[in-house]
Amino acid sequence: MTESKSITEHQQTSNVLIIGAGAAGLSLALKLAPHTNVTVLSKGKLSEGSTFYAQGGVAAVFSDTDSVDSHVEDTLVAGAGLCDEEAVRFTLRHAKESMQWLIDLGVDFDTEIDDNGNTQFHLTREGGHSHRRILHAADATGKEIENTLLSAVKKEKNINLMEGYNAVDLITSRKLNLPANRILGAYVWNRQAERVETIKAHFVILATGGASKVYQYTSNPDVSSGDGIALAWRSGCRIANMEFNQFHPTCLYHIDAKNFLLTEALRGEGAHLLRPDGSRFMLDFDERAELAPRDIVARAIDYEMKRLGADCMYLDISHKSKEFIVKHFPTIYQRCLILGIDMAKQPIPIVPAAHYSCGGVMIDHHGQTDIDGLYAIGEVSYTGLHGANRLASNSLLECIVYAHACAKDIINHIPFYKERKFATIPVWDDSQVGNSDEEVVIQHNWHELRLFMWDYVGIVRTDKRLARALHRVQLLQQEIDEYYSNFKVSNNLLELRNLVQVAEIIIKSAMSRKESRGLHYNIDYPEQKDNSQPTILCPQK
């Protein structure tokens, strides 16, 4: 253990602290800026969250031949009996107005000319949808939304953007042995200065995204390490449905194509899934073929790969014209071309990869968690919208709808806190710990965790695999807790600590579900139970 003993004294205040700078966090910041000062933390670069990499689009009813009731029905079917219908109707009822807000902000969704010469939105269709209702900006919808939101946020004087900050832990009145259970702020890691700082806040919002980095293969960017879920759990919040992790069926299989997702819109526009011999297989599993919900498609691909001993399956849209492909999927076309794959002439090699967490921190329709003043919005949260499986393109929609609902609730509460002083919070004391001299320990544990989660808690599960995973994760927790207690924090240590916590929650959630439903498939319990309920885990207080 080494020298450098000090007590960090870097503190600041903000009425509202938003942890996360994706679609949910930035939308909320824009809604709150006219009413109060807001601080937004971004762990990496401002454009490095999952929103930026979302390709497909956003589901909302903009066609006269479609209806909200139809969208609700599709969502409930995809959710495999575990959706909260009230949450579904709340979200989808506000879908069009939320998308109109983005459009008014400047988001440039694709349009087309109808038979009468009028301009209308080009709506595509994805798996599980009965109508074309996906607004999109070519195949880079998330990038268009994120860039538009960032541009608007940077013009707001009331919004303070802090790039390169990890949240270490939330600060609550209960942790400080004060009355009630209210959020007071957060300890944050300044990655550039390599120090822990304190931000006092009346309201804290978790908008940190999902936890798919817990798996060896994922479509998510590196920042998706379950931070918000772990922060909320350690603070006493309930977590729901974490056994339902969505594996996107089609990620590009190539040694130089880390995390590159192939949008579901490809299948919506007619792409076929093929075995290595060129034969189609999805009709063997579901009458909807390539347009079946993602859990069915992912399991089918996984089954065929294991049955044949194949490294990958293939996605083929080469029967469409090159002009059509380049127009609708320019990002994917160029990316594949760089890697030597001409998707206009040949199939694309694909594998499933962890993509989206359907569970998360339990909230109400305003985004409020179990702790007063602490909110969670976006993928980090559990609203009940997704149930046991997320319907394609409902995720970005959920971000915007709940950001707006959360903003309304906070604005209503702001008058009660105008005269309230910020709490006195102990400064971060790292005087009793030293710098790590064994960073390799973190790297080893990191790789071990992600590999056994993929092997034991992946697309297909068994009781024996889950028991092995729980044993391994609990040993890792002991090692990491000891490491965290003896050495100064670092970015990798913070993420690993959070991932291990989230992994344990996922495993325990999976072990408690004695059935197969939606995204959770256990060979030992292949049937669905009657009257199934969400899985809710409560941390020890």
Phi, psi and omega in degrees: 000140186248161177330234178028078178261129181199163172242121182292132182239015183277108181229148173212169180234153175204135179302320180232129175244119177252121180261103183125136186234040174267202183300319182293308183297316182289323178298318178296316180302318180295322179291327184273335188307321179292349188247336185195170177276144187227136172247130179244122177264136173237123185294316177247214174294152185300336182256020187261004180280177182297328181306314185302328185263359179292129185259308195303295181154201183229131182274128175196151183275109177236000181255142179293339180272356181253172178207157176298321179299322177294318177298319178298313181299316179298320181293318180294321178295313180297326181286357171055041173085004182245004176290150168272107187300326178297317178294322178299310182293322177300313183294311187285335175293331180260008185296309186296315181294327178291320178290325178296325176299317177296318180298316179295331179287339178123003178295128188258082176288150181297143178234169176211167178261125181278183185296339180263008178083011179266147178277132178219164179290139173279114182256129177254174182237143179230171184305134178089347180268137179271349180224164169283112182214018184262108171289139182206160172242089189051232178245031179222049185297315181300320179298317179296317180293313182298315181295321179294316179297316180299318180300318180290319181296320183294344178272350185269120181291336183275359181249123178256111179269125179241105184268138178084042180230125172263140169282130180270306178201152175279151178247122181236161178297326179297319179296331180264012179059037176258164181297156177065193179219084186236148177287141181239343181153206182203148167273134183230150182260116176278106188293326182285314181277347181056057178210157176268131179239167181242132174239115176275139182207149175280329179228136176234133181238125175273118177225049193267359180082198188264202188226026186291349177291352176291346181255152182299319181243124183212151175273353187277155173290167186298339184283352185277068187250025173067023187302311184296322179296316179294319178300314181294319180299314180294340180266355175107014180273147174285147179236138185234146167059034182284355174286346184263082176257123184278129175258116179292131186294330192232093168248143183299128180262099181199140185300334181256016185240057180301126172064017185272114183272145175250107190310146177297339179299336175301313178289328176297331180262013170110006179293144181252148172265131186234149168285169178302334179276002177092359181274144175283154182224347188294331178293343175287344185246331184200139182294341177278356177053232184294345181263014173291159178303159189299324182297321179292316180294317181297317179294324179296315178297315179300317180297314182294321178298316181288322180297319183268350185067032184266148178286336184198168168249189184225148177242124188234119174236018184291349176284349173273160181288153178300321180300315179297315183296313182294323180293315187271334185225056184296321181296312181294318181300313181293319180298315179296320182298320178300327181270007176087017180245118177262097185293348175280349183235341187213158177291157180257128177291134185221156171219156172288156177208149179303134191227319189208136177267113181281341177262184179161203182287128182290131180222168172263191184289354176258358183088003182287133178269194178287348181252128182301127179087353177257125181241160175218131181221151181088204187297334180295341188260162169244112180258338188099356181296319191268338180060226183272358179194135181276131172287135183309137174070015171271351187283310177297326177300313180301321178303312185287314182300314183282335172298317180292319180294320178297317180300317180300317182293317180294316179302322179294333183265346183305317181303331182285347185245004182297324182260357183281134178282151175289146182292154172277120186241133177301139177289157180289123183252108176246026184287343184258006180234164182238181177282143181292139173247012182222059180299337180297334178298316179297314181298319180296313180296323178303308183292321180297315180301309185293327180288313182287334174294321178294316184285322188256335185232037184267219186294321178240131187236162171220161178300320182294318179296318181295320179296319177297317180297317180297318178300314182293319184291327179289325174294319179296320179301317179299314179298316184288320178299320178294318179297315181298328182283339188250346184230157176294151183288157175215168180301311182296322179294317180298315180294318180296317178302316180290318181297319179296320178296315180294323178301316179298320179296316179300313182296312181295324176296315180295321181292331183280345181265105183266056178195172170248127183205131177056237184280350180260112180236114180243120183302329182286343179224072188287343184264162174270143176273155173283147175055045179292147182236160175300150174272121181238121177253138180245127178289154176290130183278000000 
